[in-house]
Amino acid sequence: MISCNPEMKSSVLAHVRFLSVSATIPNIEDVAEWLMVPVQGIKRFGEEMRPVKLTTKVFGYTPAKNDFLFEKRLQNYIFDLLMQYSRGKSALVFCSTRKGAQEAAQRLAQMAMTFGHSNPFIKNREQLERLREVSLSCTDKQMQSYILYGVGYHNGGLAAKDRNLIESLFLSGDIQVLCTTNTLAHGINLPAHTVIIKSTQHFNKEKGLYLEYDRSMVLQMCGRAGRPPFDDTGLVIIMTRRETVHLYENLLNGCETVESQLLSCITEHLTAEIVQLTVSDITRAIEWMKCSYLYVRMKKCPENYAIQKGMPTTRIEKHLQEICVQKVNELSQYHMIWTDEDGFLLKPLEPGKLMTKYYLKFDTMKHIMLAPSSCSIEDALHIVCRAEEIAWIQLRRNEKKILNDINTDKDGRLRFHILGDKGKKKKRIQTREEKIFVLANDCLTGDPLVHELSMSQDMNSVCSNGCRIAKCMKEYFFYKKNYKGAFNSTLLAKCLHQKLWDDSPYLLKQLPGIGMVTAKALLSMGVRSFETLSEADPRKIEIVTGRKYPFGNHIKESLSSLPAKVEMKMEETDCPRQGKSKLVITLTRLLQSLQFTKRHYADMVVGVEEDNLIIFHEKIRLDDFPSPYSATILLSSPPQQGKLTVKADLIFEDFLGIDLHQKVILMKESGSNVVHKHGMKHISSIAHTKDMCVIKDDNKGRLPPPAEQKKASIADIDYVPSFNLLDEEFEESKMPSFKLVDEDIDEDKICGSTAMLVEDDDCKIITERTVFDHIRKKAKSLPILAASNVDPQCSPSLETLTLIRKRNRERQLELDSAIEVLDDMDESNFHWNSVSPAEPRKAEQSRQVDKDLISKCNINTADATSSADLLDPAPEESTSKALAGERIFEHIRKKATNFPVLETPFRIPSPESCLAKKELQCQGSDMKQYYSTVLPKRQRCFSQTMGEIREAESCLGFKSVFSFL
């Protein structure tokens, strides 16, 4: 599709010629149409063009208990086949594994040894002398012994010098039989007269089981038979099972049509094209599908793709468009890609990029995206077990017993188990997902109980594929800023990679040269971590493991494969910005890594535990970061009466047991910066300004822990509780304010309910006794104010905590007479109480009671209306008048002479208990006037801030005084 772009015509790549050659595809016309090859460019060559005619013989054998034993059994038949068909000519024996090739060569050499000087693989004495001389230059000891009998093996595990030696000996004919892996059929030109394919199955690492060779692979191996300069014919011998003989009898005829496999995985491929920006809109996506081999085969053979035979081309195109639109909608629904409102434009999103990067199936990526927000390691492991990448693993009948025994776990080895409906361990494993979960848990113990070959292969496949899936999960959670999910998935990826839990006693198995036997021996001497191994005596290690010198030195040298040793510190520093906390994380490299061949990386993650939020993430190369390295983080201060647990983790990419973790608990500091030693301390803040207008603060602060009380400072204040008492403002000259406390109070003498006062940079703690004493002193010097009209748009004085509305002189007598009636009423209705916004019903009842009392006092309609307005005033009716400031001073002078004398501090009950038990009683007829006018207004004002008062209770000292007033 890219080659069809007009821009490509001007590129130098437009003049590049391609030649496609295949010996295994019968429907070559379909491939040519897909590649847009003109008719004259198609050339077909049949068997008649082969310079050496091939003969194929297929032999079927009885299956063994498992695929591994079957392949091993076939080694016993190779020598007889060579004696019967090779006739002393060169032969290639293709094996599926390196070890299989080595074992086949060993078996042939042993059989040739029994013939003595009549070895069928040695033609003359000169050949034997050459082989003896050449064998001395071979570095592989086993190869030296095989070469003497005219047999060799070839695989990727040999040194380059040995491989070149074997290839030259085989081409010269000195080595007659060469056992090799199937990779030789692709890259190296070593033709032979006879080709033997030992078993038509190979072990697939991704799926963890034996699968049949692809047809093209078998044809490639068959193509090595026959040497044009030396032979007229070539022979191919295929050794397979009896039930698969018919699959290979007509192999060379090429009767198997090549079909498209795109439809089953079109979602993943379409996502990859969108991620690579090859497809940018829906029309390009449809065009991309038309450029595929799928579209060619759909037109030729629609019934193989669930399309009715004989359907016209236009209908096939429409069906293809429907498939494309359906897949795009699925990707958009799960946020893999972005589409506009019309569904035309296509852009990749991060989940789609991750799915493409890690080659995951669409269903697997959906499982990851649907993971819970607080994803645990167990949740992540369940996601791996449900992945499509390992869906081929089957639960076999003969495996159920051992799986049931492992899940029962009488020794307590497993970290997680398959649970039943009642939370108990299941006694019977019934699904493949349960099998995978049990196998993974058994493997991660470090000492698995599963030793059966097929189950071990399944277990290896689960770990290899699960590590890749967990890494994708990790990056997805980083993208979502999910702290718990990212941390747990990162840890699971490492565990699956190392096949160990992070708390396993066999963590030393991660080092090269240490297996299970050595790890258990080290564990018996108390060495179970890298630190204890570095301090261990090498000679003692040799004694415990039963090995000779210098094995202990080699074990300690393996510690050089670890990454550089790093120290991490996290501390809170002063932040000039109000409402913010500042954390500084410092990484210091203590010891440089001794191994420079591999780069080591780590993820530095900082998250808030309560919010499950990642606030900082960076990937660091441990070997060359500038040490010390610091990262500064600003985050919002904790909410009122709460804390923030900030965790910093340095998670190493490959190794377990060396991760670094730090934790800091941030507590909300009060407005006065006074931190209580026992739990939370309640704060009352009264700003000291000329024009007092306190604005309601909806934030709810929390107090620091007791350990931080003495460290607090005014600069750290990020919350000051306040009360929105009134919407109006008083003029400065009309209502003066005064400082309640001048001297410091010894905190050791304070008990019971306390209050705190913030003024400038001083923190004063007062009690009821302090307030009474100070008011007595101040009452003697109160000024005498003349009666004056007060501007209705004024603010109250917060120090007196009262709201006095100036009333007309003509209504004063009527109001006084009305107040006398209140003496006989139940005073529990008039207690100074605050109503929480969470209790609107209680506030309404309180307002209704006051309205009824005013109406009972025979106040005229105008006065009643004015009094009712005080209960629930509207902003536009704020012009109502109140008592003058001189009445406040008269009342305080009068009451100051009758203040009680408090010898010892006493506890003032909370406002709620005062209301219930009637412990705070109002005294004095003048205060009745206060209750009739001010109380309703105060109840309305305090109802807005009851949430803060109930939690902080910061005004108890003042409340007791003013209740007395």
ZIVENSUL-V355615 format. One record per run of one state. SS is the DSSP state (~ for helix, > for strand, _ for the rest). FROM is the first residue (numbers start at 1). LEN is the number of residues. If there is no record, write none. Layout:
SS_FROM_LEN, SS_FROM_LEN
//
This chain:
__1_1, ~_2_3, __5_1, ~_6_4, __10_2, ~_12_4, __16_12, ~_28_7, __35_4, ~_39_3, __42_5, ~_47_3, __50_3, >_53_9, __62_5, ~_67_7, __74_1, ~_75_12, __87_4, >_91_5, __96_2, ~_98_16, __114_2, ~_116_3, __119_6, ~_125_11, __136_5, ~_141_7, __148_3, >_151_4, __155_5, ~_160_13, __173_4, >_177_5, __182_2, ~_184_4, __188_4, >_192_1, __193_1, >_194_5, __199_2, >_201_4, __205_4, >_209_4, __213_2, ~_215_8, __223_2, >_225_1, __226_7, >_233_9, ~_242_3, __245_1, ~_246_4, __250_1, ~_251_3, __254_9, ~_263_13, __276_5, >_281_1, ~_282_9, __291_2, ~_293_8, __301_1, ~_302_4, __306_7, ~_313_21, __334_3, >_337_3, __340_5, >_345_4, __349_1, ~_350_8, __358_4, ~_362_8, __370_7, ~_377_9, __386_2, ~_388_3, __391_6, ~_397_12, __409_10, >_419_1, __420_5, >_425_1, __426_6, ~_432_13, __445_8, ~_453_28, __481_1, >_482_1, ~_483_16, __499_8, ~_507_4, __511_5, ~_516_9, __525_5, ~_530_6, __536_2, ~_538_8, __546_5, ~_551_11, __562_3, >_565_9, __574_6, >_580_12, __592_9, >_601_8, __609_4, >_613_9, __622_7, >_629_8, __637_3, >_640_1, __641_2, >_643_10, __653_7, >_660_8, __668_33, >_701_1, __702_4, ~_706_6, __712_2, ~_714_3, __717_30, ~_747_3, __750_5, >_755_5, __760_2, >_762_5, __767_1, ~_768_12, __780_26, >_806_1, __807_2, ~_809_16, __825_2, ~_827_4, __831_9, ~_840_17, __857_4, ~_861_11, __872_3, ~_875_3, __878_4, >_882_1, __883_2, ~_885_12, __897_14, ~_911_7, __918_7, ~_925_18, __943_3, ~_946_7, __953_3, ~_956_9, __965_1
//
